[in-house]
Amino acid sequence: MNLLALLVGLVIERLATQMFHLRELRWLDSIIDAGFRFVSRIGNWPAIIPVAALVVLLALPIFVIRYSLGDALFGFPYLLLAVVVLFFSLGPNDIGEDVDVYCKALEEDDPEKVQATAKALTETDLEEDILSRSKQVEAAVCVQANNRLFAVIFWFVVLGPVGAWAFRVSDLIRRRAVFNAARTETTVDDQEAIAGDNVLIAAANLHGWLAWIPARLTAFGYALAGSFDGATAAWRAPVEVKVLPHREQSEQLLARVGNGALALQSNVGESDCDRAIRGAMAANGLVFRLLFIWAAVIAAMTLYGWSV
């Protein structure tokens, strides 16, 4: 049943692009902010405990509905629930659509739109050099694929709709914590700023823990879907020894291995714009091929009764 729900959910996700704005789930912001205020009032507790409790609280309705349905009507209500939850857990934006918008901005030679679309993918400051920025976008596509797609699928296979929704909720909480921390940077209330930083660290750590296993499965998948030699060389390449949070470790691994799997070389006479478009499309193609590999593996697991 989960395989069927997954296939239907992915098809709907590809076709219902005009409904993606519904996946922003702005109405949850007030609930998450209320949770953050509660965290600030119990400053003697480690922030990770109430943040994890907030994830559980937001995932609880899906848990209750899922187990209330059981196998009623031959599992059709569960299938409907799984498809709906999966649709809202993926994204919020489709990577392929973001890449298309970025490439179109490059073709139209619109610097402002290129900057905006590239930053939406990378979620960080962009490199000034065009070639460096192109590689940064390619790496970001490989990173975002895990956060928006593969980690959601992993937790859906492991724990069903509850797992997929819990992962998305952890990302929503992380994003909201980033937004609130940026908003309170100029505050005169140092205590509020410290509380915001603690929440941000806890939310990022929790999301990083949930993404740790999927990130490594995704990185291994890039090696299968792209240049195996390039990906494995990038995985084994020595990196600067630095203690990083789990989320940053996973993102660096995905970026490194993804770029290695692409194994792109500059063509003679190719413009920077053409190189950027080719790289972004190649990264999107790598993600798409890996999605087929995951679907085949999940189908095999289902046939042998290894999935929930």
C-alpha positions in Angstrom: 0.0 0.0 0.0 2.9 2.4 0.8 4.4 1.8 -2.6 1.2 2.6 -4.3 0.7 5.7 -2.1 4.3 6.8 -2.9 3.9 6.4 -6.7 0.6 8.3 -6.7 2.0 11.0 -4.4 5.0 11.5 -6.7 2.8 11.7 -9.8 0.6 14.2 -8.1 3.6 16.1 -7.0 4.8 16.4 -10.6 1.4 17.4 -12.0 0.0 19.7 -9.3 2.6 22.5 -9.5 -0.1 25.2 -9.2 -0.9 23.9 -5.7 2.6 24.1 -4.3 1.8 27.4 -2.5 -0.5 25.3 -0.2 2.6 23.4 1.0 4.1 26.5 2.6 1.9 25.9 5.6 2.1 29.4 6.9 -0.8 28.7 9.3 1.6 26.5 11.4 3.9 29.5 12.1 1.7 30.7 15.0 1.7 27.2 16.6 5.5 26.9 16.2 6.0 30.4 17.6 3.9 29.5 20.6 6.1 26.4 21.1 9.2 28.7 20.9 7.7 31.0 23.6 7.2 28.0 25.8 10.8 27.0 25.3 12.0 30.4 26.3 10.0 30.2 29.6 11.7 27.0 30.6 15.3 28.1 30.1 16.6 25.5 32.6 15.7 22.7 30.2 17.9 21.7 27.2 16.1 23.3 24.2 16.2 20.0 22.3 13.6 18.5 24.6 10.8 20.9 24.0 11.7 21.3 20.3 11.4 17.5 19.9 8.2 17.5 21.9 6.9 20.2 19.5 7.6 17.8 16.5 5.8 15.0 18.3 2.8 17.3 19.1 2.5 18.4 15.5 2.8 14.8 14.2 0.3 13.4 16.7 -2.8 14.2 14.7 -1.5 12.2 11.7 -0.6 9.3 14.1 -4.1 9.3 15.6 -5.9 9.5 12.2 -3.6 6.8 10.7 -4.3 4.2 13.4 -7.9 5.1 13.7 -8.4 4.2 10.1 -6.7 0.8 10.3 -7.5 -1.3 7.3 -11.1 -0.1 6.9 -12.5 -0.3 3.4 -9.6 -2.4 2.1 -7.1 0.3 3.1 -8.5 2.9 0.7 -8.9 5.6 3.5 -5.3 4.9 4.5 -4.2 5.3 0.9 -5.9 8.6 0.6 -4.4 9.8 3.9 -0.9 8.7 2.8 -1.1 10.5 -0.6 -2.3 13.7 1.0 0.3 13.7 3.8 3.0 12.8 1.3 2.1 15.7 -1.0 2.3 18.2 1.9 5.5 16.6 3.2 7.4 16.9 0.0 8.9 20.2 -1.1 7.6 22.8 -0.4 8.9 23.6 -3.9 9.7 21.2 -6.7 13.4 21.1 -7.4 12.9 20.6 -11.2 10.7 23.7 -11.3 13.2 25.7 -9.4 16.0 24.6 -11.8 13.8 25.5 -14.8 13.2 29.0 -13.4 16.9 29.4 -12.7 17.9 28.3 -16.2 15.3 30.6 -17.8 16.6 33.5 -15.8 20.1 32.7 -17.2 18.8 32.5 -20.7 17.0 35.9 -20.3 20.2 37.4 -18.9 18.3 38.7 -15.9 20.9 39.2 -13.1 18.4 39.9 -10.4 16.2 36.9 -11.2 19.3 34.7 -11.4 20.4 35.9 -8.0 17.0 35.3 -6.5 16.5 31.9 -7.9 20.0 30.8 -7.1 19.7 31.9 -3.5 16.4 30.1 -3.2 18.2 26.9 -4.0 21.4 27.5 -2.0 19.8 29.2 1.0 23.1 31.0 1.6 25.2 33.8 0.2 26.3 33.3 -3.4 29.8 33.4 -4.9 30.7 36.4 -7.0 32.5 34.3 -9.7 30.0 32.9 -12.2 31.6 29.5 -12.5 31.9 29.2 -8.7 28.3 30.2 -8.4 27.3 27.6 -11.0 29.0 24.8 -9.0 27.4 26.2 -5.8 23.9 25.8 -7.4 24.7 22.3 -8.7 25.8 21.3 -5.2 22.6 22.9 -3.7 20.4 20.9 -6.0 22.0 17.7 -4.7 21.6 18.9 -1.1 18.0 20.1 -1.5 17.0 16.8 -3.1 17.6 15.1 0.2 15.7 17.6 2.2 12.8 18.1 -0.1 12.5 14.6 -1.5 14.6 11.6 -0.5 14.6 12.1 3.3 10.8 12.4 3.2 10.6 9.2 1.1 12.9 7.4 3.5 10.9 8.3 6.6 7.7 7.5 4.7 9.0 4.0 4.0 10.2 3.5 7.6 7.2 5.0 9.5 4.6 5.7 6.9 2.7 9.1 6.7 3.7 9.8 10.4 7.4 9.6 9.6 7.2 11.7 6.4 5.1 14.4 8.2 7.4 14.4 11.3 10.4 15.1 9.0 8.7 17.9 7.3 7.6 19.4 10.6 11.2 19.3 11.8 12.2 21.3 8.7 9.4 23.8 9.2 10.5 24.3 12.8 14.1 24.8 11.7 13.2 27.3 9.0 11.0 29.2 11.4 13.8 29.3 14.0 16.2 30.7 11.3 13.6 33.4 10.5 13.0 34.3 14.1 16.8 34.4 14.9 17.4 36.8 12.0 14.5 38.9 13.1 15.8 39.3 16.7 19.4 40.0 15.7 18.9 43.7 16.4 16.9 43.2 19.6 18.1 44.9 22.8 16.9 42.0 24.8 20.0 39.8 25.1 18.0 37.1 26.9 15.6 36.8 24.0 18.4 36.6 21.5 20.1 33.8 23.5 16.8 31.9 23.8 16.4 32.2 20.0 19.9 31.0 19.4 19.3 28.0 21.6 16.1 27.1 19.8 17.8 27.5 16.4 20.7 25.2 17.4 18.2 22.6 18.8 16.0 22.7 15.7 18.9 22.4 13.4 20.4 19.5 15.4 17.1 17.6 15.4 16.6 18.1 11.7 20.2 17.1 11.1 19.7 13.8 13.1 16.6 12.9 11.1 18.4 13.7 7.8 21.7 11.8 8.7 20.8 8.4 7.4 18.8 9.5 4.3 21.7 11.9 3.4 24.2 9.0 3.2 21.8 6.8 1.3 21.2 9.7 -1.1 25.0 10.2 -1.5 25.5 6.5 -2.2 22.6 6.8 -4.7 24.4 9.7 -6.5 27.3 7.3 -7.1 25.0 4.8 -8.7 23.1 7.3 -10.8 26.1 9.3 -11.9 29.9 8.9 -12.2 30.7 6.2 -9.6 34.4 6.9 -9.7 33.9 10.6 -9.3 31.5 10.2 -6.5 33.5 7.7 -4.5 36.7 9.7 -4.9 34.8 12.8 -3.6 33.4 10.8 -0.7 36.9 9.5 0.3 38.7 12.8 -0.3 40.2 14.3 2.8 38.3 17.2 4.2 39.2 19.9 6.7 39.0 18.4 10.2 36.3 20.5 11.9 33.6 19.7 14.4 30.4 20.4 12.5 26.7 19.8 13.4 25.2 16.7 11.8 23.2 18.8 9.4 26.2 20.6 8.0 28.2 17.4 7.8 25.4 15.8 5.7 25.1 18.8 3.5 28.8 19.0 2.8 28.8 15.3 2.0 25.9 15.6 -0.4 27.4 18.6 -2.1 30.8 16.9 -2.5 29.6 13.6 -3.7 26.9 15.1 -5.9 29.5 17.3 -7.7 31.7 14.2 -8.0 28.9 12.2 -9.5 28.2 14.9 -12.1 31.8 14.9 -13.2 31.2 17.9 -15.4 34.0 19.3 -17.6 33.9 22.7 -19.3 33.4 22.4 -23.1 35.7 24.3 -25.5 34.1 27.6 -26.5 31.2 27.2 -24.0 30.0 30.5 -22.4 29.6 30.8 -18.7 25.8 31.0 -19.1 25.7 27.8 -21.1 27.9 26.1 -18.6 25.7 27.2 -15.7 22.6 25.9 -17.5 24.2 22.6 -18.4 25.4 22.1 -14.8 22.0 22.9 -13.3 20.2 20.6 -15.7 22.7 17.8 -15.2 22.2 18.1 -11.4 18.4 17.9 -11.8 18.9 14.9 -14.1 21.0 13.2 -11.5 18.3 13.6 -8.9 15.6 12.3 -11.4 17.6 9.2 -12.1 18.2 8.5 -8.5 14.4 8.8 -7.9 13.9 6.0 -10.3 16.5 3.9 -8.5 14.8 4.5 -5.2 11.4 3.6 -6.6 12.8 0.3 -7.9 14.4 -0.5 -4.6 11.3 0.4 -2.6 9.2 -1.8 -5.0 11.6 -4.7 -4.4 11.3 -4.2 -0.7 7.6 -4.1 -0.9 7.5 -7.4 -2.9 9.5 -9.1 -0.2 7.5 -7.5 2.6 10.4 -5.4 4.0 8.5 -2.1 4.2 5.8 -1.0 6.6 
